[in-house]
Amino acid sequence: MKRSLLWLRHDLRIDDHPALLRAAQARDHMVCLYCIDPRWFVADNWQSRRVGHHPWRFIHESLVALSARLETLGQRLVIRVGDPVAVVTQLMRNHWIDKLVCSAPFGEEERGQYLAIQNALGHHRCEVLQAQTLFEYQQLPFELSDLPATFSQFRKAVAKHAFRPLYPAPQRLPPPLQLDSQALPPPFTVPNLQYQGGESAGKAHLAHYFASDAPQSYKLTRNDLDEWSSSTKLSPWLAQGCLSARQVMAALDHYQATVEKNGSTEWIGVELLWREYFYWFALSSGPKLFAAGGRTGVRRHVSFYPERFARWCAGETPFAIVNAAMRQLNHTGFLSNRLRQLVASALVHELEIDWRYGAAYFQQQLIDHDLPCNWGNWQYLAGVGADPRGGRRFDLAKQTEMYDPDGRYRARWQGEPVAITEPLDEAGWPQPDG
């Protein structure tokens, strides 16, 4: 009896899923596993949880949707709570499962978990396939150790390389093993009708966006602070793998071939390449993705001031635009790209706080948290990553005048500047203890 275990993580879909197809290939039985690590919900060294209320609600919905889809194919989703290394190795050994298949991980911790499992079970019993990126590793026109230092160099290097075709969805899957499945921890936030987790919801939004005229003006509207149609809003489904990057690129190519191709539609492709770059950046950086000096090792004069950080998180700073943005983030789990840059600039350059505390808080709050993109972007802004200019400091007053001249956004999210009553330093912030 041939048995396989498909370990699902950020690939919660059926379509365009090479690992799913490989796990189902010539097998008598198959296990589809999603493991919930209890450490996700405990504050880490940067004062934040790895999965907060908003992203967990989206993940929960995505898992419910995936479970229903698997049942239509004769399979079922097995949920286990615990350390993934222990869970996977025990299932493999206790149920005589001969093959582990999963999508290739890009985060350092997930890679470490896979390597630990591979070491315990043997290389011949474990296989990874690339499902999260546009390109296969073998397609890259350079060694990973020679990843271009900037995005513009990366873009030029991969410009002539074609993406592989989409994988078809299976019509049927091998039957499941009869394993116990634990209940999903309940979501803690109310459903968000705009961001409904799951593959079907993601495909519906993808189709709706490319059935509209919005792609034709994307480059002009993408910096809007709060307008729904200003950007693609596909990032939550991409982050959890309810959609693949190739599915989005295929929809874009079809739109440009049948409707219109202009600078705005092409810029959507550029943004997908930015995502691609950050994935390979994360893989090549390894633990440096989380180091204070980032990939470059640059030393910055920063620290951790608990009072400043708490005020930034709560939206109680002297900067109205930052306060409005943080309140929107805390309430909805989402921020526009422009606002992410502004609040990050405030944390790094105005508050002089270690950028990793901000990246970790984004990881906790963002419904579309994507580890390579989030941590890569924070490095970029802090001047320790892929930006050749050495970091970006935004003039918050000027940015407010440019993007919220009538104060509509600040009024909607109650972004008033907050007066500080404690003894202040030269930057207008409470003096750190000592």
VENTATA-V940612 format. One record per helix or strand of 2 or more residues. SS is the DSSP state (2 for helix, 1 for strand). FROM is the first residue (numbers start at 0). LEN is the number of residues. If there is no record, write none. Layout:
ss: {SS | SS}
from: {FROM | FROM}
len: {LEN | LEN}
This chain:
ss: {1 | 2 | 1 | 2 | 2 | 1 | 2 | 1 | 2 | 2 | 1 | 2 | 2 | 2 | 1 | 2 | 2 | 2 | 2 | 2 | 2 | 2 | 2 | 2 | 2 | 2 | 2 | 2}
from: {2 | 17 | 28 | 37 | 52 | 76 | 83 | 98 | 107 | 122 | 125 | 136 | 143 | 150 | 174 | 198 | 213 | 227 | 234 | 244 | 262 | 305 | 319 | 336 | 354 | 370 | 395 | 407}
len: {6 | 7 | 8 | 4 | 20 | 5 | 11 | 5 | 14 | 3 | 4 | 3 | 3 | 8 | 2 | 12 | 8 | 3 | 5 | 14 | 28 | 9 | 13 | 14 | 11 | 12 | 8 | 5}
